Amino acid sequence: MLNKVRFIMISSLILMNLFLIIVSNTFATILYTYPQDTPPKYFMKWTEISGFCHDIIVELNKELKAQDIKIEYKSKVLKSTTELLNALKNGEIQIFVGYGHSVERTKDFNYVSIPLYASREMFMVETNLKDKILQKNIVKIGAVEGTIPAENVPQIAKKQEVIRYKTINDVYKALEKREIDLVFSVGLLIGDVINASKGKYTTLNLTTRKFYIILF
């Protein structure tokens, strides 16, 4: 999670990029967003939104206050990645904090040029099956539709099938039911589940690409 010092360092550059976004919205002082159904980035804590991307929005609003700009949730309903992208495209919301950078996505969206944080794409597997998974005739990999990892799943087995789900929680449930063999996602998300699993899940020892999370 970014600390306050880092927010102060990058706030001026973020403001310049935000102005480019605001131009297309007639200089609105409120930029609407939605929370993503992707813990620990966003999740509901009792009746309030929480998560480290929510914390980033809180800190950004402190810096944006002097410019009479505020980021607000249009609703507290957690949205899937596909729903968020569609909401951005049709102007339902104007900004989202916590989506991975992709050259392909720059055709549709204006990214703030400074990464908020970086992670690495990873495979998660049931620990007891770790050494057997890649020996299967067909390896089934679960990913979240609309995300950068889902569009760039590396070839790790002779035969593999990528199954895309609406949310990361749907992917986790599929792994638990053994409908899939692996989860492929951002390491920060997978690490949170592995730490809570008390040894039930682990990562495959494969080198994957670094993943930058940016504001747009």
N, C-alpha and C positions, 0 to 999 in steps of 0.2 A: 504494500500500500504506500502511496506517495505521502511523504511528510509535508508539513506546512512550508518548510524552507524551499522544497522543490517547486511547490505551487507558486510561490512568490517569484522564483527565478524564471518560470516559463509563462507567467500570467500575461505579460505584455505581448508576447508573440501570439499567444492564444487569442488575445483580444483582436489583433489585426486579422487573424483568420476568421474569427467570428463575425467581424464586420462584413467580410465577403459573403458570408451566409445570410446575414441580415439584409443586405442590399436587395436580395431577391424576395424578401418578405416585407418590403416597404418600411424598413427600419423599425420593425416591431421591437418593443422592449421586453417582451416575453417570448422565450423560445420553448416550445412545448416538446416534451419527450415522453417515453413510456419506459417502465422498468422491464427488464428482460427476465424470462423464466429460466435463469441460469445461476443457481447458487454456486459459489459464494459472492458472485458479482452483484446480484440482486436477489433478495428473498423477503418474505413477509415475516416480521417479528411481531407477533400478536397482530395488531391492526395497522402497523406502520411498515414502510419500506426500509430495508436495511441492506447491508452488503458493502464491499469495498468500492464498487463503482458509484453507489449512492453517496459514499463518503467523498468521492472525488467531486460529485455535483455540489455537495454542501460547500466544499472549499472553493470551487470555481465561483459559486454565487457570492462568496465573500469578496473575491477579487473583482467580480463584475458589477458589484453594487455601485461603485463610484461612476460607472458608465451608464447607469440606469438600465441595466440588462439583467434579466433573471431567467434561469432555467426552471421550469415547472413541469411536474407530471400532469399529463392530461387526464389520467386516471391511475388508480393504484392496482389495476388488473395487470398481472404479469403476462407479458406477450412472448410468443415464440419469435425466433430470429426472422423467419419469413414474414410474419405479421409486422415486425418492426421495419423491415426493408420496404415492404409495401406502403406502410404509413409514411415513411420518408419520401417515397417516390410520388405519392399523391398529395403531398403537402399537409397531411393530417398532423404530423409533427415536423419540427424544423431541425432537431438535433438529436444525436444519440451518443452516449458515452460508453465505450467498451466494446467496439467492434474491431476485428482484425483488419489490418491494411492489406489491400490487394490492388495490383495495377489494373486489373479488369474492373474493379469496383469504382475506380476513379473516373470511369466513363459516365457513371450515373450520379456520383456523390462528390462533394467537396470535403476533403479531409483536412483537418488541422495537421500541419506538417510535423508536429512534435509528438513522438510516441509517449503515451502516458505510462506504459510499462511494457515489459517484454517477457515472454514465456517461450516454451518450446512445445511443439506438438508431440504427443505421446500415445502409446498403446497401453491400455489397461486390461489385465487378464486375471482370472481367478488363480490364485497362487498355486493351488494343487494341480492345475492343468498347464502351468506355464511351459513346461518342457515337452508337452505333447501337442500343443495347439497347432504348430506349423507342420505337423506330420499328417494332419487331416487331409482328406481328398479335396474338400472345399472349405476354406476358412471364411467364416462370416464376420464381417466387421460392421459395427454400428457407429453412426455419426449423426450429427444434427443437421437437418436440411437447411440450406441457406448460409451455412457457415463456411469460412475459408478452409478449415480442415476437411470438411465433407467434399469439397471440390478438388482436393489434392491428396487423396489417400494413396500412399506409396504402395508399390507392388512388393509384398513381403512373402507371398506364397505362389506356387505354380498356378493354383486356381483359387481365386478369392471372389467373394461377393460383398458389395457394399450396400448396406441397408440403411436408409436415411429415415430418421424419426423427427417428430415435431419439436421435442424439447430434450434437453440433456437428461432429465429425469426419466423420460420414456426410454432412453438408451440404457440407463442404469437398470431399469426394471427388466429390460430384455436380456441383459447380461445375467442378472440374478436368476431368471427363468431358463437360462442357457439357450435362448432363442438365437443368440449371437455368441461368438467366441471371444471377440475383442471389442473394446471401445476405443475410438480414435478421436481425440479432442485436445484442447489446450491443457498443458501441464498443470497450470494453476487450478483448474477445475478438477482434474483427475486426482491431483495430489491431495485435495481436500477430502475426497471420498476414500482414498487409500489410507490416509491418516486415521479416519474414523472407523475403518473396517477392521482394525485390530489384527491385521495379518491375512484377512480373507482375500484381498486383492493386492496386486503389485503391477509393476510396469515391465514391458518387454525390454530387454537390453539392446535396443536399436537406436541408431543415431538418426534423428529427424531434424527438420529445419526450425530455425528460430522464428518466433511468431510475435509480431508487434501489434499491440492494442492501441488504437488511436481514436480520437474524438472526431465525429463528423455530423 
